[in-house]
Amino acid sequence: LVLRVSTQPHWGAMPKAAAPKSKEQKAKAATSGGKGKKKKWSKGKVKEKLQNLVLFDKNTYEKLLSDIPKNKLITPSIVSEKLKVNGSLARKAVKELIAKGLTRVVSHHHAQSIYTRSSH
């Protein structure tokens, strides 16, 4: 019985090692491929900062007393938007309108209050 032992695979000779690359070839290979730049995420639409009043001036206070009681629906957010005052000032303004008898409460909840004009 004779056994043949070979160090090479039966399908052919081992592939030869590639010739070593020069520095220029390595640099070119490094810059050519790869992921490229990272994706920049958009910041979305940025809302403009409101410059609402924190105290009433004379004109705004007169508008509060004349225009707001004419609305069917009165909320602090509506007062804030129409008169360009901040939310806490709008809440106080609505309370003052109630005290003067110009508006009345429809529904009061700790988060949202709804008022309407007084029916005189």
mmCIF file of the C-alpha atoms, coordinates in Angstrom:
data_MODEL
# 
_entry.id   MODEL 
# 
loop_
_atom_site.group_PDB 
_atom_site.id 
_atom_site.type_symbol 
_atom_site.label_atom_id 
_atom_site.label_alt_id 
_atom_site.label_comp_id 
_atom_site.label_asym_id 
_atom_site.label_entity_id 
_atom_site.label_seq_id 
_atom_site.pdbx_PDB_ins_code 
_atom_site.Cartn_x 
_atom_site.Cartn_y 
_atom_site.Cartn_z 
_atom_site.occupancy 
_atom_site.B_iso_or_equiv 
_atom_site.pdbx_formal_charge 
_atom_site.auth_seq_id 
_atom_site.auth_comp_id 
_atom_site.auth_asym_id 
_atom_site.auth_atom_id 
_atom_site.pdbx_PDB_model_num 
ATOM 1   C CA . LEU A 1 1   ? 0.000   0.000   0.000  1.00 0.00 ? 1   LEU A CA 1 
ATOM 2   C CA . VAL A 1 2   ? 1.421   3.391   -1.064 1.00 0.00 ? 2   VAL A CA 1 
ATOM 3   C CA . LEU A 1 3   ? 0.062   6.736   0.203  1.00 0.00 ? 3   LEU A CA 1 
ATOM 4   C CA . ARG A 1 4   ? 0.866   9.959   -1.475 1.00 0.00 ? 4   ARG A CA 1 
ATOM 5   C CA . VAL A 1 5   ? 0.934   13.041  0.747  1.00 0.00 ? 5   VAL A CA 1 
ATOM 6   C CA . SER A 1 6   ? 0.944   16.471  -0.841 1.00 0.00 ? 6   SER A CA 1 
ATOM 7   C CA . THR A 1 7   ? 1.189   19.884  0.819  1.00 0.00 ? 7   THR A CA 1 
ATOM 8   C CA . GLN A 1 8   ? -0.772  21.583  -1.974 1.00 0.00 ? 8   GLN A CA 1 
ATOM 9   C CA . PRO A 1 9   ? -4.540  21.353  -2.467 1.00 0.00 ? 9   PRO A CA 1 
ATOM 10  C CA . HIS A 1 10  ? -5.665  19.001  -5.185 1.00 0.00 ? 10  HIS A CA 1 
ATOM 11  C CA . TRP A 1 11  ? -7.236  21.735  -7.357 1.00 0.00 ? 11  TRP A CA 1 
ATOM 12  C CA . GLY A 1 12  ? -4.018  23.553  -8.160 1.00 0.00 ? 12  GLY A CA 1 
ATOM 13  C CA . ALA A 1 13  ? -1.209  25.605  -6.853 1.00 0.00 ? 13  ALA A CA 1 
ATOM 14  C CA . MET A 1 14  ? -1.644  28.204  -4.102 1.00 0.00 ? 14  MET A CA 1 
ATOM 15  C CA . PRO A 1 15  ? -2.153  31.740  -5.411 1.00 0.00 ? 15  PRO A CA 1 
ATOM 16  C CA . LYS A 1 16  ? 0.930   33.911  -5.355 1.00 0.00 ? 16  LYS A CA 1 
ATOM 17  C CA . ALA A 1 17  ? 1.076   36.849  -2.949 1.00 0.00 ? 17  ALA A CA 1 
ATOM 18  C CA . ALA A 1 18  ? 0.425   40.231  -4.554 1.00 0.00 ? 18  ALA A CA 1 
ATOM 19  C CA . ALA A 1 19  ? 3.350   42.562  -5.035 1.00 0.00 ? 19  ALA A CA 1 
ATOM 20  C CA . PRO A 1 20  ? 3.667   45.073  -2.176 1.00 0.00 ? 20  PRO A CA 1 
ATOM 21  C CA . LYS A 1 21  ? 1.928   48.394  -2.898 1.00 0.00 ? 21  LYS A CA 1 
ATOM 22  C CA . SER A 1 22  ? 3.823   51.665  -2.956 1.00 0.00 ? 22  SER A CA 1 
ATOM 23  C CA . LYS A 1 23  ? 2.954   54.528  -0.568 1.00 0.00 ? 23  LYS A CA 1 
ATOM 24  C CA . GLU A 1 24  ? 1.178   56.446  -3.352 1.00 0.00 ? 24  GLU A CA 1 
ATOM 25  C CA . GLN A 1 25  ? -0.992  53.441  -4.226 1.00 0.00 ? 25  GLN A CA 1 
ATOM 26  C CA . LYS A 1 26  ? -1.937  52.944  -0.559 1.00 0.00 ? 26  LYS A CA 1 
ATOM 27  C CA . ALA A 1 27  ? -2.863  56.618  -0.132 1.00 0.00 ? 27  ALA A CA 1 
ATOM 28  C CA . LYS A 1 28  ? -4.954  56.571  -3.314 1.00 0.00 ? 28  LYS A CA 1 
ATOM 29  C CA . ALA A 1 29  ? -6.793  53.417  -2.182 1.00 0.00 ? 29  ALA A CA 1 
ATOM 30  C CA . ALA A 1 30  ? -7.530  54.950  1.233  1.00 0.00 ? 30  ALA A CA 1 
ATOM 31  C CA . THR A 1 31  ? -9.046  58.136  -0.200 1.00 0.00 ? 31  THR A CA 1 
ATOM 32  C CA . SER A 1 32  ? -11.002 56.603  -3.077 1.00 0.00 ? 32  SER A CA 1 
ATOM 33  C CA . GLY A 1 33  ? -13.377 54.296  -1.210 1.00 0.00 ? 33  GLY A CA 1 
ATOM 34  C CA . GLY A 1 34  ? -15.021 54.377  2.183  1.00 0.00 ? 34  GLY A CA 1 
ATOM 35  C CA . LYS A 1 35  ? -18.205 55.780  3.648  1.00 0.00 ? 35  LYS A CA 1 
ATOM 36  C CA . GLY A 1 36  ? -17.686 59.405  2.702  1.00 0.00 ? 36  GLY A CA 1 
ATOM 37  C CA . LYS A 1 37  ? -19.132 62.231  4.796  1.00 0.00 ? 37  LYS A CA 1 
ATOM 38  C CA . LYS A 1 38  ? -21.625 61.682  7.593  1.00 0.00 ? 38  LYS A CA 1 
ATOM 39  C CA . LYS A 1 39  ? -25.225 62.707  6.911  1.00 0.00 ? 39  LYS A CA 1 
ATOM 40  C CA . LYS A 1 40  ? -26.114 66.073  8.382  1.00 0.00 ? 40  LYS A CA 1 
ATOM 41  C CA . TRP A 1 41  ? -29.513 66.067  10.101 1.00 0.00 ? 41  TRP A CA 1 
ATOM 42  C CA . SER A 1 42  ? -31.724 69.038  9.411  1.00 0.00 ? 42  SER A CA 1 
ATOM 43  C CA . LYS A 1 43  ? -32.760 71.108  12.410 1.00 0.00 ? 43  LYS A CA 1 
ATOM 44  C CA . GLY A 1 44  ? -36.351 71.284  11.198 1.00 0.00 ? 44  GLY A CA 1 
ATOM 45  C CA . LYS A 1 45  ? -38.415 74.422  11.216 1.00 0.00 ? 45  LYS A CA 1 
ATOM 46  C CA . VAL A 1 46  ? -37.386 76.797  13.971 1.00 0.00 ? 46  VAL A CA 1 
ATOM 47  C CA . LYS A 1 47  ? -40.260 78.814  15.403 1.00 0.00 ? 47  LYS A CA 1 
ATOM 48  C CA . GLU A 1 48  ? -39.714 82.516  15.846 1.00 0.00 ? 48  GLU A CA 1 
ATOM 49  C CA . LYS A 1 49  ? -39.547 83.626  19.472 1.00 0.00 ? 49  LYS A CA 1 
ATOM 50  C CA . LEU A 1 50  ? -42.541 85.742  20.489 1.00 0.00 ? 50  LEU A CA 1 
ATOM 51  C CA . GLN A 1 51  ? -41.911 89.121  22.076 1.00 0.00 ? 51  GLN A CA 1 
ATOM 52  C CA . ASN A 1 52  ? -45.124 89.317  24.118 1.00 0.00 ? 52  ASN A CA 1 
ATOM 53  C CA . LEU A 1 53  ? -45.734 92.045  26.670 1.00 0.00 ? 53  LEU A CA 1 
ATOM 54  C CA . VAL A 1 54  ? -45.442 91.195  30.370 1.00 0.00 ? 54  VAL A CA 1 
ATOM 55  C CA . LEU A 1 55  ? -47.287 94.323  31.525 1.00 0.00 ? 55  LEU A CA 1 
ATOM 56  C CA . PHE A 1 56  ? -50.206 96.179  29.950 1.00 0.00 ? 56  PHE A CA 1 
ATOM 57  C CA . ASP A 1 57  ? -49.571 99.517  28.321 1.00 0.00 ? 57  ASP A CA 1 
ATOM 58  C CA . LYS A 1 58  ? -52.436 101.996 27.980 1.00 0.00 ? 58  LYS A CA 1 
ATOM 59  C CA . ASN A 1 59  ? -53.401 101.071 24.383 1.00 0.00 ? 59  ASN A CA 1 
ATOM 60  C CA . THR A 1 60  ? -53.377 97.321  25.048 1.00 0.00 ? 60  THR A CA 1 
ATOM 61  C CA . TYR A 1 61  ? -55.447 97.708  28.219 1.00 0.00 ? 61  TYR A CA 1 
ATOM 62  C CA . GLU A 1 62  ? -58.050 99.766  26.349 1.00 0.00 ? 62  GLU A CA 1 
ATOM 63  C CA . LYS A 1 63  ? -58.183 97.069  23.637 1.00 0.00 ? 63  LYS A CA 1 
ATOM 64  C CA . LEU A 1 64  ? -58.717 94.465  26.355 1.00 0.00 ? 64  LEU A CA 1 
ATOM 65  C CA . LEU A 1 65  ? -61.717 96.334  27.744 1.00 0.00 ? 65  LEU A CA 1 
ATOM 66  C CA . SER A 1 66  ? -63.252 97.183  24.351 1.00 0.00 ? 66  SER A CA 1 
ATOM 67  C CA . ASP A 1 67  ? -62.512 94.285  21.941 1.00 0.00 ? 67  ASP A CA 1 
ATOM 68  C CA . ILE A 1 68  ? -62.167 91.094  23.992 1.00 0.00 ? 68  ILE A CA 1 
ATOM 69  C CA . PRO A 1 69  ? -65.635 91.185  25.710 1.00 0.00 ? 69  PRO A CA 1 
ATOM 70  C CA . LYS A 1 70  ? -67.254 91.250  22.234 1.00 0.00 ? 70  LYS A CA 1 
ATOM 71  C CA . ASN A 1 71  ? -65.933 87.766  21.336 1.00 0.00 ? 71  ASN A CA 1 
ATOM 72  C CA . LYS A 1 72  ? -68.195 84.739  21.727 1.00 0.00 ? 72  LYS A CA 1 
ATOM 73  C CA . LEU A 1 73  ? -65.270 82.559  22.819 1.00 0.00 ? 73  LEU A CA 1 
ATOM 74  C CA . ILE A 1 74  ? -62.707 83.938  25.253 1.00 0.00 ? 74  ILE A CA 1 
ATOM 75  C CA . THR A 1 75  ? -59.748 81.927  26.546 1.00 0.00 ? 75  THR A CA 1 
ATOM 76  C CA . PRO A 1 76  ? -56.399 83.062  27.953 1.00 0.00 ? 76  PRO A CA 1 
ATOM 77  C CA . SER A 1 77  ? -54.675 81.775  24.810 1.00 0.00 ? 77  SER A CA 1 
ATOM 78  C CA . ILE A 1 78  ? -56.960 83.848  22.554 1.00 0.00 ? 78  ILE A CA 1 
ATOM 79  C CA . VAL A 1 79  ? -56.359 86.951  24.692 1.00 0.00 ? 79  VAL A CA 1 
ATOM 80  C CA . SER A 1 80  ? -52.610 86.284  24.592 1.00 0.00 ? 80  SER A CA 1 
ATOM 81  C CA . GLU A 1 81  ? -52.598 85.928  20.805 1.00 0.00 ? 81  GLU A CA 1 
ATOM 82  C CA . LYS A 1 82  ? -54.791 88.944  20.019 1.00 0.00 ? 82  LYS A CA 1 
ATOM 83  C CA . LEU A 1 83  ? -53.199 91.409  22.438 1.00 0.00 ? 83  LEU A CA 1 
ATOM 84  C CA . LYS A 1 84  ? -49.628 90.023  22.182 1.00 0.00 ? 84  LYS A CA 1 
ATOM 85  C CA . VAL A 1 85  ? -49.328 89.559  25.949 1.00 0.00 ? 85  VAL A CA 1 
ATOM 86  C CA . ASN A 1 86  ? -47.864 86.571  27.770 1.00 0.00 ? 86  ASN A CA 1 
ATOM 87  C CA . GLY A 1 87  ? -50.038 83.776  29.193 1.00 0.00 ? 87  GLY A CA 1 
ATOM 88  C CA . SER A 1 88  ? -49.969 84.748  32.865 1.00 0.00 ? 88  SER A CA 1 
ATOM 89  C CA . LEU A 1 89  ? -50.977 88.322  32.010 1.00 0.00 ? 89  LEU A CA 1 
ATOM 90  C CA . ALA A 1 90  ? -53.782 86.996  29.786 1.00 0.00 ? 90  ALA A CA 1 
ATOM 91  C CA . ARG A 1 91  ? -55.146 84.855  32.678 1.00 0.00 ? 91  ARG A CA 1 
ATOM 92  C CA . LYS A 1 92  ? -55.132 87.867  35.000 1.00 0.00 ? 92  LYS A CA 1 
ATOM 93  C CA . ALA A 1 93  ? -56.814 89.983  32.301 1.00 0.00 ? 93  ALA A CA 1 
ATOM 94  C CA . VAL A 1 94  ? -59.669 87.477  31.934 1.00 0.00 ? 94  VAL A CA 1 
ATOM 95  C CA . LYS A 1 95  ? -60.140 87.438  35.731 1.00 0.00 ? 95  LYS A CA 1 
ATOM 96  C CA . GLU A 1 96  ? -60.378 91.226  35.679 1.00 0.00 ? 96  GLU A CA 1 
ATOM 97  C CA . LEU A 1 97  ? -63.000 91.096  32.898 1.00 0.00 ? 97  LEU A CA 1 
ATOM 98  C CA . ILE A 1 98  ? -65.045 88.699  35.063 1.00 0.00 ? 98  ILE A CA 1 
ATOM 99  C CA . ALA A 1 99  ? -64.694 91.001  38.088 1.00 0.00 ? 99  ALA A CA 1 
ATOM 100 C CA . LYS A 1 100 ? -65.958 93.932  35.984 1.00 0.00 ? 100 LYS A CA 1 
ATOM 101 C CA . GLY A 1 101 ? -68.874 91.815  34.746 1.00 0.00 ? 101 GLY A CA 1 
ATOM 102 C CA . LEU A 1 102 ? -67.814 91.938  31.080 1.00 0.00 ? 102 LEU A CA 1 
ATOM 103 C CA . THR A 1 103 ? -67.397 88.142  30.698 1.00 0.00 ? 103 THR A CA 1 
ATOM 104 C CA . ARG A 1 104 ? -68.677 84.994  32.396 1.00 0.00 ? 104 ARG A CA 1 
ATOM 105 C CA . VAL A 1 105 ? -67.347 81.460  32.933 1.00 0.00 ? 105 VAL A CA 1 
ATOM 106 C CA . VAL A 1 106 ? -68.514 78.657  30.645 1.00 0.00 ? 106 VAL A CA 1 
ATOM 107 C CA . SER A 1 107 ? -66.130 75.944  31.844 1.00 0.00 ? 107 SER A CA 1 
ATOM 108 C CA . HIS A 1 108 ? -63.230 76.052  34.276 1.00 0.00 ? 108 HIS A CA 1 
ATOM 109 C CA . HIS A 1 109 ? -60.568 73.346  34.413 1.00 0.00 ? 109 HIS A CA 1 
ATOM 110 C CA . HIS A 1 110 ? -57.121 73.614  35.964 1.00 0.00 ? 110 HIS A CA 1 
ATOM 111 C CA . ALA A 1 111 ? -55.527 73.399  32.501 1.00 0.00 ? 111 ALA A CA 1 
ATOM 112 C CA . GLN A 1 112 ? -57.997 75.313  30.311 1.00 0.00 ? 112 GLN A CA 1 
ATOM 113 C CA . SER A 1 113 ? -60.674 77.865  31.106 1.00 0.00 ? 113 SER A CA 1 
ATOM 114 C CA . ILE A 1 114 ? -63.406 78.913  28.682 1.00 0.00 ? 114 ILE A CA 1 
ATOM 115 C CA . TYR A 1 115 ? -65.314 82.170  28.975 1.00 0.00 ? 115 TYR A CA 1 
ATOM 116 C CA . THR A 1 116 ? -67.910 84.034  26.926 1.00 0.00 ? 116 THR A CA 1 
ATOM 117 C CA . ARG A 1 117 ? -69.309 87.541  26.748 1.00 0.00 ? 117 ARG A CA 1 
ATOM 118 C CA . SER A 1 118 ? -71.849 88.584  29.357 1.00 0.00 ? 118 SER A CA 1 
ATOM 119 C CA . SER A 1 119 ? -75.385 88.679  27.990 1.00 0.00 ? 119 SER A CA 1 
ATOM 120 C CA . HIS A 1 120 ? -76.593 92.157  28.902 1.00 0.00 ? 120 HIS A CA 1 
# 
